[in-house]
Amino acid sequence: MTDAGPLDAALAVENRMFRALAVLRLVLLANTVGMTLYRLDNFTHREVGLALTVLMVVWTAVAIWAYDAPHRRLPALLVADLAIAFATLLSSPFVKGDGFNATVPGFWITGALMAWAIHWRWVGALVAATLLCATDLLIRDGISQTNYGHVFLLMIAGPIVGYMCGSLQQMAAERDRAEREAAIAGERARLARAVHDGVLQVLALVQRKGPELGGDGTRLGQLAGEQEQALRSLIRQQDTLQTPGASPVEDLGGVLERLGNRRPPVTSVVTPGAPVELPMVVATEVAAVVGACLDNVAAHVGEDAPAWVLLEDLGDRIVVSVRDEGPGIPSGRLHAAVEAGRLGVSESIRGRIRDLGGTAELFSSPGTGTEWELTVPRPVV
């Protein structure tokens, strides 16, 4: 998965924030124009004050247009925005004379501050707020409680807006990524069901019925079995791709299929159509137990003796059955082996499963083959 989706989501949040800022700019401009006309008699240089007001009207229109398109939000635009706010603020002593109360732009400078907050998050807001607030305080003859309050609000509001904008963009990117992963997982599950209900079932049927036909039918059954295993492996390789930062998990079905490929074509591995994801350490231990069972088949029944491995996902637990058609294990033989100090079955099979919180049951009698049923509780992945 590329980063295009998360970047688009973050940009969408920024676009909405700048559209909201456009409305705020108009409100601030209306307030500044109204206050300028109302207090025009207090200006020492009225013509300059009116010229600056016209400049703020023009720049507000330009800024709304420029910020509306992402490709125009270049650093030069934001620097120019802040520079004009700084210049109008700095002109207040000249335009209004000594002892002025309100600056020429008033709250209009908040537009530039919010633009820095939206585009450059809390760091940009802190830089812009520090420059504007320091200028506002330095150009005054004295600092009143009202002036201090305005400066304090700008220093707090700017970084907070910047932080919130960054948080919203991160949340949007994470939501977009989760939705895309959910859609991909859903499509993979649908395709896996389609393949499992169609192609895999046909291959399994050919594998079972082929030997009954004799001659080429036996070879046809073997080829069908090999193709079934290959197709399942391809599905699992796609299903078990993990995103960066994901916790390490393993598809037990894929592990068992690779394990069965060590003894082709005498080992048949049947798994669900969907991945059976377990923590990697659990999947590794279960695979080791199944490997020990298959080693016992090779050692006590024969290298070419067939064996069957069946994996079932029951939601809260997984069950793996390993079966052969050998002579079986006489009653009391395993107990006698433990008494004699041979702990292969006791430790490599039952001990490992017990450590995982599961159970290992043996079903065997002379002449009926042997079947191990391994049940392991499914941890939360």
Secondary structure, DSSP 8 states (H G I E B T S, - for coil): --SHHHHHHHHHHHHHHHHHHHHHHHHHHHHHHHHHHHTGGG-SSHHHHHHHHHHHHHHHHHHHHHHTSGGG--HHHHHHHHHHHHHHHHTHHHHH-TT-SS-SSGGGGHHHHHHHHHHHHHHHHHHHHHHHHHHHHHTSSS--HHHHHHHHHHHHHHHHHHHHHHHHHHHHHHHHHHHHHHHHHHHHHHHHHHHIIIIIHHHHHHHHHHHHH-THHHHHHHHHHHHHHHHHHHHHHHHT---TT---EEEHHHHHHHHHTTSTTTEEEE--SS--EEEHHHHHHHHHHHHHHHHHHHHHT-TT--EEEEEEE-SSEEEEEEEE-SS---TTHHHHHHHTT--IIIIIIIIHHHHTT-EEEEEE-TTS-EEEEEEEE----
